């Protein structure tokens, strides 16, 4: 009889090793983060552990899969067309560029591609945090055409992140105005706050606004920075809009004490449902 084979996968931000029989049936999987081997039948325990032996590090728990929570069942009940979890960073821009790539030659770079680069940079950094109690969603649609670029849900709370391309530019933040290089300032912080407020209304929970300046050469705050905090995440409740660079993002996942694990899962289940965002 052929031996079972081990197939590595990544689902919902977690690395797993599935043990499959020669006919393709799955008999177990190893969750590295939980250090647990989940068996789909006690009769397969010896075969599964033998196949996984080269991959097991340290003690592991062996047993049947955990009973799904209410949040798990909600996610499973979602129609694929209504599930926003598969959205890629910059999903709307990717679709738009695929439908209308624009002229092959143009005097100035397509601003959509710069915006996409910013969202992909921030999305990639956030996706590396996904798992271990933290969930990340991208390109969440709001009525009227706006998008929440990224939503992070974890023990430290909820954050709506807006990515702005600022490669090698000096950025000036003055009240709600944000200026890039020599360009005229725009009241971007009003939009960042408004999108976070709409997310708070949709999820009936506090969502903190964050502006991420991707590739900025220098960030300067002028005048009284009411409602603006610049720099890495520190202890204490943030007020207003936090302005970060992409290198500051890991700090968002280090906080705790705001949401319990069950609350994180329930909010994630609600946030990934397209219908949640249709009423804001």
C-alpha positions in Angstrom: 0.0 0.0 0.0 1.3 3.5 -0.9 2.1 5.8 2.0 0.2 8.9 2.7 1.7 12.1 1.3 2.1 15.5 3.1 0.8 18.6 1.3 1.7 22.1 2.6 -0.9 24.8 2.3 -1.7 28.2 3.7 -5.3 29.0 4.6 -6.7 32.0 6.5 -3.1 33.2 7.2 -2.1 29.9 8.9 0.4 27.4 7.6 -0.9 23.8 7.6 0.4 20.4 6.5 -2.4 18.1 5.2 -1.9 14.3 5.2 -3.6 12.7 2.1 -4.1 9.1 1.1 -3.1 8.0 -2.4 -6.8 8.4 -3.5 -6.7 12.1 -2.5 -8.7 11.8 0.8 -7.5 13.9 3.7 -7.0 12.0 6.9 -5.3 14.7 9.1 -3.7 18.1 9.1 -0.9 19.7 11.3 -1.5 23.2 12.4 2.0 24.6 13.1 1.0 27.6 15.2 -1.4 25.6 17.4 1.1 22.7 17.6 -1.8 20.3 17.0 -2.4 17.3 14.7 -6.1 17.2 13.8 -7.3 13.6 12.9 -10.4 12.9 10.8 -10.5 9.4 12.2 -8.7 7.6 15.1 -7.8 4.7 12.8 -5.5 7.0 10.8 -3.5 8.2 13.8 -0.4 6.0 13.3 -0.3 6.6 9.5 -0.7 10.4 10.0 2.0 10.7 12.7 4.4 8.6 10.7 4.0 10.8 7.6 4.3 14.0 9.7 7.2 12.9 11.8 9.9 14.8 9.8 7.9 18.0 10.2 6.9 17.9 13.9 9.0 20.1 16.2 8.5 19.7 19.9 5.4 18.3 21.6 2.1 18.4 19.8 -1.5 17.7 20.7 -3.3 14.9 18.7 -7.0 14.6 18.5 -10.2 15.4 16.4 -10.6 18.8 14.9 -11.9 21.5 17.3 -15.6 22.1 17.3 -16.3 25.2 15.0 -17.3 28.4 16.8 -20.3 30.5 15.9 -18.0 32.8 13.9 -16.6 29.8 12.0 -20.2 28.7 11.1 -21.0 32.2 10.0 -18.0 32.2 7.6 -18.9 28.8 6.3 -22.4 30.0 5.5 -21.2 32.9 3.3 -21.8 32.7 -0.4 -18.4 32.9 -2.2 -19.6 36.1 -4.1 -20.3 37.7 -0.7 -17.0 36.7 1.0 -14.5 39.6 0.9 -11.7 37.6 2.6 -10.1 36.6 -0.8 -9.8 40.2 -1.9 -6.2 41.1 -2.8 -4.5 44.4 -1.7 -5.7 46.9 -4.3 -8.4 44.5 -5.6 -10.5 47.3 -7.2 -7.4 48.8 -8.9 -6.3 45.4 -10.2 -9.7 44.9 -11.7 -9.8 48.4 -13.2 -6.3 48.1 -14.7 -7.2 44.7 -16.1 -10.3 46.1 -17.9 -8.6 49.4 -18.9 -4.8 49.3 -18.8 -4.5 52.7 -20.4 -2.2 53.7 -23.2 1.1 51.9 -23.5 3.0 55.1 -23.7 2.2 58.2 -21.6 4.2 61.2 -20.4 3.4 60.6 -16.7 3.0 57.3 -14.8 -0.5 56.1 -14.4 -1.6 57.2 -10.9 -3.6 54.0 -10.5 -0.4 52.0 -10.7 1.3 54.1 -8.0 -1.8 53.7 -5.8 -1.7 50.0 -6.4 2.0 49.8 -5.4 1.2 51.6 -2.2 -1.7 49.3 -1.3 0.3 46.2 -2.2 3.2 47.3 0.0 0.9 47.9 3.0 -1.1 44.8 2.3 2.0 42.6 2.1 3.2 43.9 5.5 -0.2 43.3 7.1 -0.6 39.8 5.6 2.6 38.9 7.3 0.8 39.6 10.6 -2.3 37.6 9.7 -2.7 34.6 12.1 -2.1 34.2 15.8 -5.2 36.1 16.7 -5.0 38.8 14.0 -7.0 39.1 10.8 -6.6 41.3 7.8 -9.0 42.2 5.0 -8.3 44.3 1.9 -10.3 46.6 -0.4 -13.6 46.6 1.4 -16.3 48.4 -0.7 -18.2 51.3 0.6 -21.4 52.7 -1.0 -20.4 55.6 -3.3 -17.3 54.0 -4.7 -14.9 54.5 -1.8 -12.9 51.6 -0.4 -11.4 50.9 3.0 -7.9 50.0 1.7 -7.1 47.6 4.6 -8.8 46.6 7.8 -6.8 45.0 10.7 -8.7 43.2 13.5 -6.8 42.0 16.5 -6.5 42.0 20.3 -5.4 45.6 20.1 -8.6 46.7 18.3 -9.7 47.6 14.8 -7.7 49.8 12.4 -8.8 51.1 9.0 -5.7 51.9 7.0 -5.4 54.2 4.0 -2.2 53.7 1.9 -0.7 56.7 0.1 2.1 56.5 -2.4 4.9 58.9 -1.2 8.0 57.4 -2.7 11.1 59.6 -2.0 8.9 62.6 -1.3 8.7 64.9 1.7 5.3 64.8 3.3 3.8 67.7 5.2 0.8 67.2 7.5 -1.0 70.4 8.6 -4.3 69.7 10.3 -6.4 67.7 7.8 -4.1 68.8 4.9 -1.5 66.4 3.5 1.1 67.7 1.0 3.3 65.5 -1.1 6.5 67.3 -2.3 5.5 70.4 -4.3 1.9 69.3 -4.9 -0.8 71.4 -3.4 -2.0 70.0 0.0 -5.3 68.1 0.1 -7.6 67.4 3.1 -6.9 63.7 3.0 -7.2 63.2 6.7 -10.9 64.1 6.5 -11.4 61.1 4.1 -9.3 58.8 6.3 -11.4 59.7 9.3 -14.7 59.4 7.4 -13.9 55.9 6.1 -13.0 54.8 9.6 -16.2 56.3 10.9 -18.2 54.4 8.3 -16.4 51.2 9.2 -17.3 51.8 12.8 -20.9 52.2 11.9 -20.9 49.0 9.8 -19.3 46.9 12.5 -20.8 48.7 15.5 -17.3 48.9 17.1 -14.6 51.5 17.3 -12.4 51.6 14.2 -9.3 53.7 14.4 -8.1 55.6 11.3 -4.5 55.2 10.1 -2.8 56.9 7.1 0.3 55.0 5.9 2.8 57.0 3.9 4.6 54.4 1.7 8.2 55.2 0.9 8.1 58.8 2.3 11.5 60.5 2.6 10.5 62.7 5.5 7.3 63.5 7.4 6.8 66.9 8.9 3.9 68.1 11.0 3.3 71.8 11.0 0.9 73.9 13.1 -1.2 72.4 15.9 -1.6 68.7 15.0 -5.0 68.3 16.4 -6.2 64.7 16.1 -3.0 63.6 14.4 -0.3 61.3 15.8 2.8 60.6 13.8 5.3 57.7 14.3 5.3 54.2 15.7 2.5 52.8 17.8 3.0 53.5 21.5 1.1 52.5 24.6 -2.1 54.4 25.3 -5.3 54.9 23.3 -4.6 56.7 19.9 -6.7 59.7 19.2 -7.7 60.9 15.8 -5.7 59.8 12.7 -2.4 58.1 13.2 0.2 58.7 10.5 2.7 55.9 9.9 5.1 54.7 7.4 5.1 51.1 6.2 8.0 50.2 8.6 5.8 51.2 11.6 3.0 48.7 10.8 4.1 45.7 12.9 3.4 47.9 16.0 -0.4 47.7 15.2 -0.4 44.0 16.0 1.5 44.3 19.3 -1.2 45.9 21.3 -3.7 44.0 23.4 -6.4 44.2 26.0 -9.0 45.8 23.8 -10.8 42.8 22.2 -11.2 39.2 23.4 -10.4 36.4 21.0 -14.1 35.6 20.5 -14.8 39.3 19.7 -12.0 39.3 17.1 -13.5 36.3 15.4 -17.0 37.7 15.5 -15.9 41.0 14.0 -13.9 39.3 11.4 -16.9 37.2 10.4 -19.0 40.3 10.0 -16.3 42.3 8.2 -15.8 39.7 5.5 -19.5 39.7 4.6 -20.2 42.1 1.7 -23.6 42.8 3.1 -22.1 44.4 6.2 -20.7 47.3 4.1 -23.8 47.8 2.0 -25.6 49.7 4.8 -23.1 52.5 5.4 
